[in-house]
Amino acid sequence: MYALYSLLTAAGMILLSPYFLLRGWIQGKYLDNIPERMGFRFPAESRRGRSAGQQKKSIWIHAVSVGEVLAVLPLARQIKDKFPSLRLVVSTTTVTGQTLAREKMSFADAVFYFPLDWRGPVCRGLAAARPAAVIVVETEIWPNFLRECRRADVPVIFVNGRLSEKSFRGFRRALLFSAGTLAGFLKRVLADATLFLMQSESDAARLVSLGAPSDRVLATGNLKYDLAEPAESPVSPWLAGELARSDRRPVVVAGSVLANEEKLVLQAFAQVEREFPRALLVLAPRKPEQFDNAAVIVTKTGRKLLRRRELSLNGTASAALSAQGDVLLLDSIGELAGLYRLADAVFVGGSLVPGGGHNILEPAAFGKVPIYGPSMENFREMSGKFLAGGGAIQVKSADELGGAWIGMLREPERAARMGSCARELVERNRGATERVLEHIERVLASDGSRR
């Protein structure tokens, strides 16, 4: 079954290679990291500690993309402090995740791309990283990687694991369609992991139902509640100064917006502009490949557009907010969270289109009421907590989003009250990082005693 899996993934890569080659040539992405993904070229830092043929062991954290990097950041810092005798190496899958990891995890000994899930790249990656343990953020399951870790006696711990109801149904359909063949394979794959630390009891129950050993699956909470206060980026003080200078208010921040969601956000913002003509929209697309298209969409509405990447913020403002009609396009990575502090109303994207939703905790931590659409499959439990606790608003359409924004702006006392509930929910659910760290310590101690 492993041979068939490897064959199918190889065939998929071959079929998709023209697409990635074209995108790599046009956008300057993908091509330069192929040797790393194949396990042939790792950063020099990943081989630190060689002495007389010996290499210092590491703790290897894998965070697929931006959301996982941000979620694991506090845990990564504590691991670095807690285990000074081990290197800390971090891998990502996406280009945006890699960029953010290099920026936010400068304390790591190496940051590199996760190897492709074939035996050769995986074995070369393990040889370069020489992990004492691997920590996988959320539930990214790679059969060959897990198999080779087991063969090398390297414990693999999944942290902040989640399995949405939608994903669970997809797995179940695939298992039924295969007449039991995939069920046995999936059970073997899951058995190669040492521990699954899931976000909730529901996530844990769904994973056990798919075949994970029940004695290795625990609910330890969501690491994202332990988010650190974001560092202030250069755009934050610039925007705060411009808002004061030009007397511009209110500020509406629409973050993590997906493709085809920009028009809905602009439609909702038009309602705000009619009542608050000096309003400013900060529009933050989720992915860099959306930046240029989002700029075109905004420009077509006749609004004046400011792009973050065109601002030279070296102590002097290179652009100013005009009287009305401006949209600030946040075409950068890692600066959104800090800008929620300046918002009078927010929207968390990936939810008015079928995207599964995004993290609502960043605005909530600043006491801002998260407003989001109906597609929150990836954050269903978190969304439920916030709605039940009076700390969030869920809308079904662009018109409802505009109405919700106006409601927050008309009633600042209500917005402050709901914002306090949101912030309290964040504080109340903290602590997952400490619980996860305790389990990591136990696994490392147990593994060391066996050896």
N, C-alpha and C positions, 0 to 999 in steps of 0.2 A: 504493500500500500504506500509506503514511503517513496518507493521508486516511481509509482504512478503519480503521486503528488508532485515530485520533483520534475517529472516529465511534463505534466500539465502546466506548472508554473513556468518552466523553460519555454514551452510553446507559447504561453501568454506573453512572455517577454519578447519573443521573436516577432509575434504579431503586432505588438505595440511599439516595437523599436522605431519604425518610421516616424510615428507621432512624436516620440520623445526626442529623436534626432532632429526633427524639424523645429520643435519647440526649443531644444537646446541651442540650435543654430540661431534662431530668431531672438530668443530672450537671454542667451548666454547662461543657461541653467542646465543642470543634469550632467552634461558631458564631462566636466572637469572632476566630478566626484565618482565617476564609474570605477576607476582603479580602487578607490577606497571601499566602495560597495562590494567589489570583488575580493576584497581582503588583501590586495597586493600593496597598497600604500596607506599606511597609517601615519598620523602626525608623529613627529619625533618625540613629542612629550609622552606619547602612549608607551614608549619604551624606556622611560626614565627608570633609574634604579638598577641598571645592569652592573653587576660587579662579579668578576670571576665566573661568568657564565650564568649568574643568577639574576633574576629580575624581581623587583619588589611587586608583590601581589596588589590587586586592586579590588575596589567595589565598583561594579559596572552598572550605571543607571541608564536605562533606555526610555526616552520620552519621545514619542513619535513626532509631535508637532508643537505648535505654540501653546495650546491649552495645557498639554501635559508638562511642558517645561515650566510654565508658571505654577502649576499645581505642586510640582515636586521641589520647587526652589527652596522653601524653608527646610524640608527634610534633607535635601542635599547639603545645605550648610551645616546642619547638625551632624550628619554622617561624617563630613570632613573634619569637624571638631572632635567627634567621638572616637574616631578610628585613625589617629595620626600615623600609625604604622603602615596603613594601607593607602595606596593611591586612590584617587577618585577619578574615574573616567566616565564620560557621558556621550551617548550616541543619540541621534535623531534620525528620522526617516525623511522629513520634508526639508526643503531649502529654507523656508521661513523659520522652522524650528531650529535649524542649525545656526542661522543668523542670531536668533534670540538667545540660544544657549551660549554662544560665544560671548555675547554681550553681558548676559546676566550671571553666567557661571564662570567668570574669570578665575575663580578660586579652584576650579577643577584642574587636574593634571593634564587632561586631554579632552577634546571635544571632536567627535568624528561621526561619519555616517554609519548607520547600522548595516551590516553585511547582508547581501541577498541571501534568501533562505535556501541555499544549496550547501551540500556538505563541505565543498572546498572553501568557499568564502567564509562560512561559519567557523571552520577549524582554524583558518588563518587568523580570523578575528579573535578567537579565544586564545590563540598562541601569543598574539600581540598584546592583548589586554591582561591576560593571565589573572582572571578574576577569582577572588575568594568567594564571591557571591555576585549574582546578577539580580538587579531590581528592575522589574518591568512596570511602567506606569500604566494604569488602567488594564485593559484585557486584550492586548495585542498578542495573539497566539501564533507562533511560528513553529511548526512541527519539527523541522530539522534542527533548528536552533535548540529547542528544548531537549531533543534526543541527544545531541552532541554534548550539551551541558551535563545531562545525566551520565553519559559515558565517561566524561571527564571528572565526575564527582563534584560538579559545581552546583550548589543550591541556587534555585531560581525562585524568587519571591515576587509575586504580583502584588502591587500596592495600588490603593485607590481604584480597585477593580469595579467595573460596572457592566451590567448586561441588561440593556433596555428590553422592555416587553416586545418591541418591534424586532430587535435582533434575535431575541429568544424564539419568536415565532418563525423567523427565517431559518434558524438552526433546526427547529423541529420539522419544518417542511422538508428540508434537505435530508434529514435523517429518515423520515418516512419514505421519501422518494427512493432512497438507496436501499430500501428493504433490509435495513440493519447493518449493511456493510460499513457505512460511515460512522455508525454509532460505536462500533468496536474500535475503529481507528481513533475517533475523537476521545474515547475513554483512555486509550493508551497514551495519547498525546497529553491529556490533562494530568495523567498520573506521573508524568515526568517532572512536573513542577513540585517544588517543596511546600509552598504555602500560597494560598490565595487570600489576601486581605481586602475584602470587598467594602464598598461604600455603605451598603445597607443590608438588612436581613433579606429583603426581596431579591437583591442582586445575588446574594449568597445562595438562596434557595433555587433560583433559576440555574445557576452554574452547577449545583449538585444534581439537579434534574437532568442536565446534559451529560453527566457521568463523572464529574470531578469527585475525588475521594472526600467524603463528608468531614472526615477528621482533619482535613487540611484547608478547610474553607471557613473563614471567620469574618464577621462584620465588625470593622474597626472605625467606621466613619469616613467622612469625606475630607481629604487633605486640603481641598480648596477653601474650606472655612478658615484654615490657618494662614491665609494669604498675608504676606507682609505688606505694610503700607508702601505703595510704589514710590520709588525715588522720583524727585522732581526733574522732569526733562526740560530742555531749554524752551520748548514751546509753551509750557505752563506759565512762567512769569511773563513771557511776552504777551500772551493772550490776556492775562489778568491786567497787565498795564494798558493794553489797547482798549479793553472793555471799560476801564475807568476813564481813560482819556476821551474816548468817544461817547461815553455814557450809553453804551449798548447793552441792552437787556430786553428780554430774557435770553438765556443761552440754552439751546436744546442740543443734547449730544446723542447721536444715533451711532452706536458702536457695533462692531462685528457684523456689518451689513453684508449680505450675500448678493451675488449677481441676480438681477431681476427684482431685487428688493429696493433698490435705490429709488425707482420711480414711485413706489408706494410711500416711501419715507418723504419724498418731496411733495407728494400729493397731500399727505398729512400736515406737512410743514406749511403748506399754502394756507390752511385753515388758521394756523397760529399767526401767520403774517397779517391776515386780514384784521385780527384783533390787536396784535402786537407788532406794528410795522417796523420796529427797531430790533426785532428778534434776530438772533444769529444761530445758524445750524452748523454744528460740527459733525461732518459725515465721515465715518471711519469704516471703509470697506474691510472685510475680513481677510482677503488675500491680495498680495501685491499685483497679481495679474489682472485684478479688477480696477486698479487705480486709474489707468488711462481711460477706460470705458466709462467709469463713474464721472470723470471730469467732463467727458463729452455729453453725458446725460444731463449734468447740471447746467452746462453752458447752453444747451438747447432750450432750457426753460427761460433763458434771458437773464438769469441771475449772475451777478459778479462772482467769480470764483477765485479763491485764494488757495494755492496748493502748498502744503507744508514743506515739500522738498524745494520749493522756490524761495523760501524765507531764509535769509542769512542772519541768524540770530547770534551774532558775535558781540552782543552788547548794544547794538543799534538795530532798531526795527527797519526792515527792508521794505515793508509794506504796511498799509494801514487799513483799518476797517472803514468802509464808507458808511454813509448815513443809513442805508437799508439795502436789503436784498442780497447780502453776502452769504456765501457758504464757504466754510473752511474745510477743505478736503484733507483729511489726515492720511496722507499717502506715505506713512512710515510704520515701522514695527516697534512695538513696546512702549508707545507713548499714550495710548488710549486711557489706561487705568488712571493715570494722574490727572487727566482732564475731566474725569467725572466730578472731581472736587468743585469745579467751576460751574457745573450744570444746575439749571433750575428745573429741568425735566429731562428724562432720559428714555431711550429705547434700546433694548438689547436684541440684536438682529438674529438672523437665521431662524426666525420664528413666524414671520408673516408669509414666508415661502416654506416649502417642505424641506427644512434644513436640520430639524431636530433640536434647535435652540442652542444658546451659548450661555456662558457663565454669567449669572446675575449677581454674583457676590461682590464684584468690583464696585459697582455703583452703590450697592447696599452698605458696604463698609464705610462709605462717606455719608450715610444717612440719606441717600437719594432713592426714591421709589423706583424699582425696576418695572418698566412697562414692556410687555412682550406679547407676541402673537400666539396662535393656537398650536404651532408646531414646537413642542417642548419635550419630545420623546426622550431625548438624551438627558434631560434634567427633570424628569417627571416628579420624582420624590421631593427634590429641592423646591420646585415650583409649587407643589402642593403645600409644603410647609409655609412658604411665604404668603400664599393666598389665604390659607387658614388663619395665619397670624396677623393678617391685615397689613402686610409689608410689601405687597406687589399688586399690580393690575394686569389682567390678561385681556387682550382685545382680539377681535376676529377679522378686522379689516383696516385699511388705511383711514377710512372715515372715523372708525372708532379710535384709532390711534391719535388722530388729530383732536378728537373730543377729549380723550384722556389727558393729553398734553395741556389743553386749554383749562381743563378742570384743575390740574395741579397749579397752573399759573394764576388762575383766578382766586384760588383758595390756598394761600401759602401756609396758613396754620394747619390745614388738613394735610398738606404735603409734608410739613415738618413732623406732624404726629405719625403719619405712615412711615416716614423716613426713619424715625426713632425706632419703630417696630422692626424695620428691616435691619437696622444696625444691631439691635438687640438679638435678633435671630442669628446673625453672624457670630456674635460673641458667645451665645449660648451653645453653639454647636462646634466650638473650637476644641482641640485636644487630640484629633486623629493623628497628628504628627508624632506626638509622644507615644501613643499606643503602638503605632507602626514601628517606631524606633526600638521599642522594647522587644518586639517579635524579631526584628532583624538581629539584635544583640543575641537573643536566644539561639537563633539558627546558626550564627557565626560561632558561638561558644560550643554548641553541640557538634558542629562540623569540625571544629578544632580538636575537640576531645576525641572524636573518632579517628583522627589522623595522628 
